[in-house]
Amino acid sequence: MPFYRRFLAGMPEYLARYYWWAYLWRAGIWFFDHQPIINAILFGQYQRLMAETLRRYHPQPGGRTLQLTCVYGSLTPALLARTNAGLHIADVAPQQLDLARRKTAQSLDKPLYPACMNAESLGYASDSFDTVVLFFLLHEMPPSARENTLAEMLRIIHPGGSILITEYCELPERHCLYRFMPFRWLLARLEPFLPGFWQENLQEKLQHAAAIHGKYIRQYGKQASLFSGFYRVIEYRVFI
Ligand SMILES: C[S@@+](CC[C@H](N)C(=O)[O-])C[C@H]1O[C@@H](n2cnc3c(N)ncnc32)[C@H](O)[C@@H]1O
């Protein structure tokens, strides 16, 4: 039996197969949730990525926010601190939700609402969130899972709401890291869906997902392009 199958129970196949060591294995979870490791993985850009994401985060008083999937580092406590109505967080891995709970245990006055769900089929009502935050999720999904997740996100967000996405930019052909073939090879081994994500037009995909629910999206403000166009932080608003 391939080793990854030990992590399969209840998990999407791609998550167990390609990311068991990062998100499902206890030792991996312990290892990766350290600031120097997170920062090293993001080439020293973590604080800037966080700052640009939080700079665009303006929850309405009483507005509902969903952080779609857990992340390592301090994004969840930082969002919770800025969200009066409490923060919803959904992830398919219970061990990741436990980590999010532990990290926010001190925030007694602001509730965290963790939910164990597959992002491809969310158990939230349509039009029930004002803001959805996606932090480095999409590039870790195969195309069909990405498409389903975007469609679900556009279903649960209400017109007038906003979507905050922090991700890799489109194909960074001119970036020195991308041009260094051994690095490109290594990154594609660790992140097998990133090469496909690099080729996609995110705005078109979002527009398509919005149209399924009779909505459309518009970019709001300027995209932050970080690390010479390797990463981006971008906000979209949703309309009918
Ligand atoms: C947000 S992504 C990447 C996070 C990024 N590498 C970081 O930590 O900053 C990782 C999370 O997505 C979750 N995940 C992946 N596919 C999912 C799916 N289909 N539904 C729900 N959660 C998913 C994993 O369990 C994991 O907790």
The ligand as an ORCA input file, in Angstrom:
! r2SCAN-3c Opt
* xyz 0 1
  C      -4.486     27.085      2.499
  S      -3.661     25.753      1.887
  C      -2.011     26.366      1.813
  C      -1.558     27.127      2.966
  C      -0.188     27.708      2.857
  N       0.780     26.794      2.306
  C       0.153     28.209      4.224
  O       0.143     27.478      5.171
  O       0.383     29.396      4.303
  C      -3.501     24.435      3.019
  C      -4.787     23.987      3.679
  O      -5.777     23.713      2.728
  C      -6.513     22.584      3.165
  N      -7.200     22.022      2.003
  C      -6.668     21.603      0.842
  N      -7.630     21.177     -0.006
  C      -8.817     21.365      0.647
  C     -10.175     21.145      0.304
  N     -10.536     20.638     -0.874
  N     -11.122     21.474      1.199
  C     -10.797     21.997      2.401
  N      -9.523     22.207      2.789
  C      -8.542     21.912      1.914
  C      -5.471     21.686      3.800
  O      -6.031     20.771      4.707
  C      -4.578     22.706      4.485
  O      -4.958     22.937      5.805
*
